[in-house]
Amino acid sequence: MNDRYRYRGKTASGGWVDGYISSGKDGTRWYISNSAGRPFAYEVYPDTICQCTGLQDKNGRLIYEHDILSGHMDPNFPDDETREVVRWEGYKFVTRQLPIKDHMPEELDEWDGEHFEVIGNEFDNKELMEE
């Protein structure tokens, strides 16, 4: 599976699944395939669907839209943490430094993957979005 075309979503049982995405005939139900490729394996909540960026963090974990990333940019100050959230804006994946307030988006690229790690997501870890 090409990682860029992976999606993940949260099921009614509260677990996360990832794979290819499909919708039901009525367009209101969304599904994620299982590892065998069965297209309607898991029904997911539409508001939790996240597309994979195709990039991995510094630990090799795939980065998805709505992930929260953490990085320590200055080795002289290891306690200083920079957090970013991944979003799809316009036509590309971007990061916004947290807290978002006045920070401009920056395009997500391989540099982020080399220097940041996924520490959670906007849905399950709202406390990470705060200062």
N, C-alpha and C positions, 0 to 999 in steps of 0.2 A: 504494500500500500504506500503510495506517495504521501509522505507526512503532511505536505501542504494542503492536501484535500481531506484530511482527517477532521472530525468534529468530536466534541464531547458534550454531554448534557447530563442533567441530574434526573434520576428516575423517581417514581412515586415513593419508593422505599428509602430514598435519600442517598443512594449511592451514585457515583459517577461512572459513566461508560463512555468509551470512545470507539470510533469507527467511521464508516460512511454514513451520510445522512439521507433520509428520504421522508416524504410526507404522505399522509393518507389522501384518499381521493377528495375528501372535503377540504383539505388544506389547513385544517385546524389541529391535526395531530401530527407529531413529528417523532421519528424513530431513528435509532442508531443501530447499525449492523453489529453482529457479533464477530468473533475472530474467524468463524467459518464463512462469513460473508452473507449470512442470512439478513436481508435488508430490514425486516420489521421485527428484529429480535428484542429491542428495548424501546418502549415508549418513554420519551423524555419531555420535561416541561419546556415549552418553547422559549420562555424568557431566560433559560439557563444555557442555551446552546452557544457554544464557543468554537470558533474555527482555529485550527492549528496554524501557527505562523510559518511552520517549516523549519524553524530554528530550534536549537537546543541550548539550555543554560550551561553554565560552566561544569555542572555535574552530569551532563548528558541527558537531562530530562527535557522532554518537548515543552515548548512555550506556547500557550494558548492565549487567545483573546481573553481579557479580564483577569489574567494572572497578575499577581503582585510579585515584583522582583526586588531583591535586596543585594546591595553591593557595598564594598568598603573600598573607596577610591584612593585613599591616602594611607600608605603603609605606616606613616609616622603617627597616625591617629586611628588605630584599629577599632576604637569604639564608635567612631563616626560612621553612621550608616546612611546610605542613600536608598530610598525606596521609590519604585516606579510602578505604575500600573499600565498594562498593555491594552490598547484600544484600537479599533478599526475606525479611522477617520478619513473621510473623503474617499480616497482610493488606495490607502496603504495602512499598514500597521504602524502605530506610533507608541511612544511611551510618554507618560506625563508624570513628572516628579511629584511625589506626595509631600505634604498635602497639596492638592491640585491648585487651589486659589489662583495665583497669577502665573503659574508656570506654563510656558508654551510647549506644545508637543514637539517631540523630536522623532525622526524616523527610526523605527526599530531595525537594527542590523546585526551583523555577526559580532561586532564589538560588544554589544549588550550581552550576547550569549557567552562571550569569553569572560566577562567581568561580573555578571550578575547570576543569582540563583533564584529559582522559584521558591517562594516561602508560603504561598497560599493563593487565594483568589477572592474576588470581590463578593462572591455569594456566601462563602463559608467563613470568611475572615474579615468582616467589616472593621474590626478593631485595628487591623493593620493599615487601614486607609487613613487613620487619624495620626496626628503628630505625636 
